[in-house]
Amino acid sequence: MIETLNGPTLETARLNLRPLAADDAPRMAALANDFDVARMTAVMPFPYALGDAERFIARVLARPPGGHATFAVEPDQGGLAGVIGFHPGDGLGPEIGYWLGRPYWSLGYATEALRACLAWAVAERNVRCVTAGHFTDNPASGRVLEKAGFLPTGRIEPSPCAARGEPALSRKMVWLA
């Protein structure tokens, strides 16, 4: 792990998980401006413009260290592929969320990034419980969570979805160290 001013960089077999940078905005906007990507996230609007990416990155870079940790997911061949990060959860522990652009689906990157983030959270922040959710019409994300060791809580509830313009059912999951 390499620590920088904006946060750590984690390395896996195929990925670098690094702090976001202002120059990630054009690539982020290009990947996120896909309805099939945006509709599987809670807060990502659609369409997703360069200004949306710039504002998101600026908010991430302005956060004090602590409750939040956001990483750019970058395959070894370079270039932003998506984002993964922790934010304060419902009291059990932080919640983690992630998205990858369509060219990076079904390559195992989400699972690899998620496992690295969980290991970092345990080692560096003494986290023992992480929550997550996935929309019920996104079973691929559910499989990513399960492969990383998340278990269903039995709760399925409406969650906001900016891209859809209405709530979507979300299956809540938990991970215990």
C-alpha positions as CSV (number, residue, x, y, z in Angstrom):
1,M,0.0,0.0,0.0
2,I,1.2,3.5,-0.9
3,E,-0.2,6.5,1.0
4,T,-0.7,9.8,-0.8
5,L,-2.2,13.1,0.3
6,N,-5.6,12.0,-1.0
7,G,-5.5,8.5,0.3
8,P,-3.9,5.1,-0.1
9,T,-3.2,3.2,-3.3
10,L,-3.9,-0.5,-3.1
11,E,-2.5,-3.0,-5.5
12,T,-4.0,-6.4,-6.5
13,A,-2.9,-8.9,-9.1
14,R,-4.5,-7.0,-11.9
15,L,-5.7,-3.7,-10.4
16,N,-4.5,-0.4,-8.9
17,L,-7.0,1.1,-6.5
18,R,-5.9,4.7,-6.2
19,P,-7.2,8.1,-5.2
20,L,-9.4,9.8,-7.7
21,A,-7.8,12.7,-9.6
22,A,-9.3,15.7,-11.4
23,D,-8.1,14.4,-14.7
24,D,-10.3,11.2,-14.2
25,A,-13.4,13.3,-15.0
26,P,-13.6,12.8,-18.8
27,R,-13.1,9.1,-18.6
28,M,-15.5,8.8,-15.7
29,A,-18.2,10.7,-17.6
30,A,-17.7,8.6,-20.7
31,L,-18.1,5.3,-18.8
32,A,-20.9,6.5,-16.5
33,N,-23.0,8.0,-19.3
34,D,-24.5,4.6,-19.9
35,F,-28.0,4.0,-18.6
36,D,-27.2,0.3,-17.8
37,V,-24.4,1.5,-15.6
38,A,-26.2,4.5,-13.9
39,R,-29.5,2.6,-13.3
40,M,-27.6,0.2,-11.0
41,T,-26.4,2.9,-8.7
42,A,-28.3,5.0,-6.1
43,V,-27.1,8.5,-6.8
44,M,-25.6,8.5,-10.3
45,P,-27.8,10.6,-12.7
46,F,-28.5,9.8,-16.3
47,P,-27.4,11.3,-18.5
48,Y,-24.1,11.6,-16.8
49,A,-22.1,14.6,-18.0
50,L,-18.6,15.8,-17.6
51,G,-19.8,18.3,-15.0
52,D,-21.3,15.5,-12.9
53,A,-17.9,13.7,-12.9
54,E,-16.1,16.9,-12.0
55,R,-18.4,17.7,-9.1
56,F,-18.2,14.1,-7.8
57,I,-14.4,14.1,-7.9
58,A,-14.3,17.6,-6.2
59,R,-16.5,16.4,-3.4
60,V,-14.4,13.3,-2.9
61,L,-11.2,15.3,-2.9
62,A,-12.6,17.8,-0.4
63,R,-13.6,15.2,2.2
64,P,-11.6,14.9,5.4
65,P,-10.1,11.5,5.9
66,G,-12.1,9.2,8.1
67,G,-15.6,7.9,7.4
68,H,-15.2,7.9,3.6
69,A,-12.6,6.2,1.4
70,T,-13.1,6.3,-2.4
71,F,-10.8,4.6,-4.9
72,A,-10.5,4.8,-8.7
73,V,-10.4,1.2,-10.1
74,E,-7.7,1.0,-12.6
75,P,-6.7,-2.2,-14.5
76,D,-2.9,-2.8,-15.0
77,Q,-3.2,-1.6,-18.6
78,G,-4.3,1.8,-17.3
79,G,-7.2,4.1,-17.3
80,L,-10.1,4.5,-15.0
81,A,-12.5,1.5,-15.2
82,G,-14.9,2.5,-12.3
83,V,-15.1,3.6,-8.7
84,I,-15.4,1.8,-5.4
85,G,-15.7,3.3,-2.0
86,F,-16.9,3.3,1.6
87,H,-19.3,5.8,3.2
88,P,-20.9,6.0,6.6
89,G,-23.5,3.3,6.9
90,D,-26.5,2.6,9.1
91,G,-24.6,2.1,12.3
92,L,-23.4,-1.4,11.9
93,G,-20.4,-0.2,10.0
94,P,-19.5,1.6,6.7
95,E,-21.4,0.8,3.5
96,I,-19.5,0.0,0.3
97,G,-20.6,0.8,-3.2
98,Y,-19.0,0.4,-6.6
99,W,-19.6,0.6,-10.3
100,L,-17.6,-0.4,-13.4
101,G,-18.0,0.8,-16.9
102,R,-19.5,-1.7,-19.4
103,P,-16.2,-2.7,-21.0
104,Y,-15.0,-4.0,-17.6
105,W,-18.0,-6.1,-16.7
106,S,-17.6,-9.9,-16.3
107,L,-13.8,-9.8,-15.9
108,G,-13.7,-10.3,-12.1
109,Y,-12.5,-6.8,-11.5
110,A,-15.4,-5.8,-9.1
111,T,-14.8,-8.9,-6.9
112,E,-11.0,-8.3,-6.9
113,A,-11.4,-4.6,-6.0
114,L,-14.0,-5.4,-3.3
115,R,-11.8,-8.0,-1.6
116,A,-8.9,-5.6,-1.6
117,C,-11.0,-2.8,-0.1
118,L,-12.3,-5.1,2.6
119,A,-8.8,-6.3,3.5
120,W,-7.6,-2.6,3.7
121,A,-10.6,-1.6,5.9
122,V,-9.8,-4.4,8.4
123,A,-6.0,-3.7,8.4
124,E,-6.0,0.1,8.3
125,R,-9.3,1.1,9.9
126,N,-10.1,-1.9,12.2
127,V,-13.5,-2.3,10.4
128,R,-15.3,-5.5,11.5
129,C,-18.6,-5.1,9.7
130,V,-19.5,-3.6,6.2
131,T,-22.9,-3.3,4.7
132,A,-23.9,-3.2,1.0
133,G,-26.9,-3.5,-1.2
134,H,-27.7,-4.3,-4.8
135,F,-30.8,-3.7,-6.8
136,T,-32.7,-7.0,-7.1
137,D,-32.6,-6.6,-10.9
138,N,-28.8,-6.7,-10.8
139,P,-28.0,-10.3,-9.8
140,A,-24.4,-9.9,-11.1
141,S,-23.7,-7.3,-8.4
142,G,-25.2,-9.8,-5.8
143,R,-22.8,-12.4,-7.0
144,V,-19.8,-10.0,-6.6
145,L,-20.9,-9.4,-3.0
146,E,-21.4,-13.1,-2.3
147,K,-17.9,-14.0,-3.8
148,A,-16.4,-11.4,-1.4
149,G,-18.1,-13.0,1.6
150,F,-21.2,-10.9,2.0
151,L,-24.3,-12.5,3.3
152,P,-28.0,-11.5,2.8
153,T,-29.6,-9.9,5.7
154,G,-33.1,-10.9,4.6
155,R,-34.1,-7.3,4.0
156,I,-35.3,-6.1,0.6
157,E,-36.4,-2.5,0.6
158,P,-36.9,0.4,-1.8
159,S,-33.7,2.5,-2.3
160,P,-33.3,5.7,-4.3
161,C,-32.1,5.5,-7.9
162,A,-31.5,8.8,-9.5
163,A,-31.0,7.4,-13.0
164,R,-34.4,5.6,-12.9
165,G,-36.1,8.6,-11.3
166,E,-37.8,6.2,-8.8
167,P,-36.8,3.8,-6.1
168,A,-35.8,0.3,-6.9
169,L,-35.8,-2.7,-4.6
170,S,-32.5,-3.3,-3.0
171,R,-31.3,-6.5,-1.3
172,K,-29.3,-5.6,1.8
173,M,-26.2,-7.6,2.6
174,V,-23.6,-7.7,5.4
175,W,-19.9,-8.7,5.6
176,L,-18.2,-9.6,8.9
177,A,-14.5,-9.7,9.4
